[in-house]
Amino acid sequence: MEVKDKVVIVTGAGSGIGAAAAKHFSNHRAKVVVSDIREDKAQKVVDEIIEKGGEAKAIVANVARFDEVEELVNKTVAEYGQLDVMVNNAGIGPKTMAKTGDYALEDWDSVIAVNQTGVFYGMKLALQQMMKQGHGNIVNVASLAGLKASLNNLSYSASKFAVVGMTKSAALEYATKNIRINAVCPGYTESALLDKLLAVRPDMDEMLKSVIPMKRYGQAEEVAEAIVWLASESTKFITGQTITLDGGTSL
């Protein structure tokens, strides 16, 4: 997968899929901007990358704030002169899972702000820079919950369906501009979000695995491989697609 010397921003890269993606890009010789809302977590990933001989920089950003995403992109371009790949990965889940009629307004507002509006901000600002330089690649992290119904999880499902739609719409708009935009849709993957769910509902572990044909959760590294592949020169004729990594769950 050819991503050598590409300048890459990964949001929500302090843990989980984001951290795995940042490290995987570095393993393939990309220059990685590790962005997260928590500086300590972002810096830890950067330190691990540098320790292995890679090049990385930590930039703190809350993707729900336009000015912070704008600063993230501006700092990246000031440091490296360009932005080749934008990975919009940052995401959160609701504090409480509930049916639509009982859904907390706070959960709706916070999840939509990060998962949907945050991806829009990332795409908007990255595309402006990519148009200036004449090329670019965006990979959005959606979810299996953006392709099929997800009970008691309205804001998360709505936000991920939106990411899939935004990916396809923007890909169509920029297909002639040497800019590709795709998404990955992970199923149940070992991550902080899954840990949070199982902490509240330990009984869900057996039930979730029972609906996955492979009978296991996905690994963050497996999703990271798909992200880097989509961002690489190996996929130059792929745009507007969603790659589902779910162990067969959607079957």
N, C-alpha and C positions, 0 to 999 in steps of 0.2 A: 504494500500500500504506500504510494508515493505522496508523502506530505512533508518531506524534508524541507526545512527552512520556511515553511508556511507559518504565518503569524495567526495564532488561534486564541480566541477568548472562550472560556467555558464558565458559565454562570452556575452558581450553586455547587462550586467545585471543592468545597471544603470536606465533603463526605460522599459516600454512596456512588451513584452512577457518575456524578460530576467529577469526583476525585479520580475514579477509575479511568474516565475519559481523558482527563488532563495528563495522567501518567502514561496512558497508552499513546497519546499524541507525542509526548516527549520521547518515548521509546522508539518512535519512528522519526525522531530528529526535528520535530516541529518546535517552534518557540511559543511557549504557552503562557497566557495570562490567566492565572487562577483567581477567579472572583467569587466572593462569598460575602454574606452579610456579617460574618464573624471573622475578624482579622486573624485570630489565633489559629483557626481551623485552616484558613487559606494558606497562611504562612507555613504550617506544618506540611502541607502537600508540596509547597514550593521547596522546602528544605529537603524533602525526600527526593524530589526530581533533581535538584542540584547535586545532592550526594551521589547520585548515579550518573553524573556527568551531563545532565540535561540543562536547558536554559528555560527559566521560568521567573515570573514576577507576580506578586500578590497585589490585587487592587480590590479594596472593599467597596461593595455596592449593594444597595437594596433595590432589586429590580422593580419594585412597586413604585419607585420614585424616578420620574423621567430625568430630573437633573443629575441623579447619581449614575444612571445608565449612560447619559450623555458624557459625563465626566470619565466614565470607564472607557468608552470608545475613544474619546479625545486623548486621554493619557496613553492608551495603547498605540495610537497612530503617532503621537509625539515621540514615543520611545522607539518604535520600530519602523515608522514610515508608511505602514499599510496595515490592512486587516483582511486576511485571506479567508478566515473561517470564523463564523459566530455560532457557538453551540448554546442555544437557549434551553438550559437544563433546570434552572432554579424552580423549585416547586414545593408546595406545602399541602397538607390535608386539613380537614376540619378538626376542631377540638372535640366535637361530639357528632356522632353519626345518628341521624334521625330521618324519619319520613318527611316528605316535602312540606306537608302542612305544619309540621312541628320544627322545621329547620331554623336554626338560629340565624338571625340577620348578621351577626358578627362573623359567623363562619362563612356565610355567603360573600360578604364584602372582602374579607381578608384573603380567601382562596382565589376569588376572581381577580383581585388586585395583583397577586403574585403570578398565578399560573396562566392567566389569560392576558391581562393588561401588560404584565411584565414581559411576556413574549412579544407582544406588539411593539413595546418600546425597543426591545432588543433588535427586532427585525427592522423597524423604521430607521433607527440610527445606523445600524450596520449597512443597510441598503444605500443610504445616502453616501457613505464612504466608499462602498463597493462600486457605485455608479461613477464616482470621481476617478477611481483607479482603473475601471474597465473590467473588473472581474471580481468574483467572490463566491462564497459557498456558505449556506446556512443550514444547520441541522437543528431541528426542534425536537425536544423530548416530550412526546405526548404520552399515551398510555392505552392499554387494552380498554380502559374505562372511557376512552374517547372513540371507541368503535362499537361497544355494546353496552347494554344497560348495567348500571351499578346501583344496587339497592342502598337506600339510606345514605347516599353520598352525592347529593345533587350538585353542590358547587364544584366538587372535584370532577365529576362526570361532565358537567357543562363546560368547564374550563378546558378539559382535554379534547372534547369534541370540537371546541373552538380552535384549538391549536391545529388539529387536523385540517379544518376548513381554511384557516389562515395560511397554512403551508401550501395548500393546493391553489388558492387564489393568487398568492404572491408568486408562486412558481410560474403560473401562467403569465402573469404580468411581466416577469423579468426573463423569460425563456430566451429572448433574442438579445439579451444584454450580457451574455457570458456569466450569468449568475444562476446558480442552481440552489433549490430549496427543497429539502426533504425532511421527513420526520421518522423517528423510531417510536414504536408503541410497545413498551415492555408489559408483560403480564406481571404476575406476582414475583417480585424480585427482592432478594435480601437487601434491605435498606432501612434507614431510620423510620420511614413511613410505615413499613411493614412491622417493624419492631414495636412501634407505637400502637398499632392495631392489635397485635398479639398480646401486648401488655394489658390492654383493656379487656380483650376477649381471648384468653388462652385456648379456649375450646375451638377457636377458628382455625388453628393450625392444621388439625386433622381434616377438617372440612375443606379448607382451601386446597390442600394437597390431593384430596380425593377427586377434585374437578380438573386437575392438571394431568393430562395423559402421561407425561413423563414422571409424574409422582414426586416432583421436587420443585423448589423455587429456582428462579433464574439467579445468576450471579451478575454483579455489577460489571465485572470484567467482560462478560459475554455481550452486554449491551454496548459497552465501550468499544468493542471491536467493530460493531455495526456502525457506530457513530463515525469512527475514524475511516472506515471503508467508504461511507457516503461522502465524506469530506475529501477523499483522495482522488488522484488522477485515474483510478481504476473504474470510476463510475461516471465518466464524462457525459454519458447519454441518459443519465437518470435524473429526473426532476419531478417534483410534485407527488412523490410516492411516500407511502407509509410502510415501513418494514416492521412486521409484527414479530416480537420475540416472546413467546408465551408458553413454550413447551407443549403446544398443541391445544391449549385451553379454548381458543376460539373455534376449534373444530366441533 
